[in-house]
Amino acid sequence: MTANPSFEDLVAEGAAAPTEGWDFSWFEGRATEARPSWGYARSAGERLAGVRAALDVQTGGGEVLDFALDTAGPDRPGAVAATEGWPPNVAKATALLRPRGVVVVAAPDDAPLPFAGETCDLVLSRHPVRPYWDEIARVLRPGGTYFAQHVGPASVFELVEYFLGPQPEEVRSARDPERERAGAETAGLVVAGLRAERLRMEFHDVAAVVHFLRKVVWMVPGFTVEAYEPRLRALHERIGKEGPFVAHSTRHLFDVRKPHS
């Protein structure tokens, strides 16, 4: 990058960056996001230690599970599997996790989990599209745990509404943690813990915005540089005059148990 890159250069850079997996190191120096206080990946590793069989649902590129397995160390489960629905991520997760003995299964996000009932002591998930509570309850053994970090309602909506305009209340309130709690309880699960946090994000240039919207595709569905060029150019000028574009992500942490009876 030059000292003062042009709008065109920044947009081209954001559009060229690879989007596979959930490694966000590309954003270093050009975007920041505060992390939840509970430290999901490390906590997941602590949960992995000592269980017999574990499943990571919608693993992305496998990066979080890989870190959690390192945290678990020699006490990691003897059987670990992961599911993923996006083909580029399936390939990336398989290359990363197969050498560690993890079975990666290509499975659509909205399909039943391809595992027999009561086979898992622990089900993990970081940012699932939505939790399929009936399926989670089915694959957990009695006494097993679902431990997951979910995206909360109206996450990064300052950016979403910059491009799409004001969103209806039913869209803003989707992923409400209390609704998800009710879904878990309806499936016969017990919510032992539920924590939520709102976290500051900063986008320091328009390249970071372009890459983010290409990577997190559900934020602005159908996003392309060409379709949103006027809004991107205005945002580039705004960042130059006012500084980083500020948004807020929302996250909640579920600790859910399947009763013994």
SULUR-V528761 format. One record per residue. OMEGA is omega in whole degrees, -180 to 180 (none if undefined). Layout:
<<OMEGA> <OMEGA>>
//
This chain:
<<173> <-178> <180> <-176> <180> <174> <-178> <180> <-179> <179> <179> <180> <179> <-179> <-177> <-176> <-180> <-175> <-178> <174> <-179> <172> <-176> <-178> <179> <-175> <-177> <179> <-178> <173> <179> <174> <175> <-178> <178> <-174> <-174> <178> <-170> <-173> <179> <179> <177> <177> <178> <177> <-180> <-176> <173> <178> <-177> <-175> <-177> <179> <174> <-176> <-179> <-171> <-175> <177> <178> <-173> <-178> <178> <178> <178> <-179> <177> <175> <180> <179> <178> <-176> <179> <180> <-179> <175> <-180> <179> <177> <178> <174> <176> <-175> <-176> <-172> <178> <178> <176> <180> <-179> <180> <180> <180> <-178> <-169> <-178> <177> <178> <179> <179> <176> <179> <-176> <175> <-177> <178> <-177> <-176> <-178> <174> <179> <-174> <-179> <178> <-180> <175> <180> <-174> <171> <-175> <171> <179> <170> <175> <178> <174> <176> <168> <-179> <175> <-170> <180> <179> <177> <179> <-178> <-174> <179> <170> <173> <-175> <-180> <-172> <166> <-178> <-170> <172> <-179> <168> <-177> <-177> <175> <-179> <-180> <-175> <172> <179> <179> <-175> <172> <-178> <-172> <-175> <-178> <-178> <179> <-175> <-179> <176> <180> <-175> <176> <-178> <178> <-175> <180> <174> <179> <175> <180> <178> <178> <-178> <177> <178> <177> <-180> <180> <179> <-179> <-179> <176> <-180> <-179> <178> <174> <-165> <-177> <174> <175> <174> <-173> <174> <-175> <175> <179> <178> <180> <-179> <180> <-178> <174> <-176> <-179> <-162> <-178> <-180> <177> <-175> <180> <-179> <167> <177> <-177> <-177> <-174> <-177> <-180> <180> <177> <-180> <178> <179> <176> <180> <178> <179> <179> <-178> <-170> <-176> <-171> <172> <-175> <174> <-180> <173> <175> <-178> <170> <-174> <178> <170> <-168> <-178> <171> <-177> <178> <-180> <none>>
//
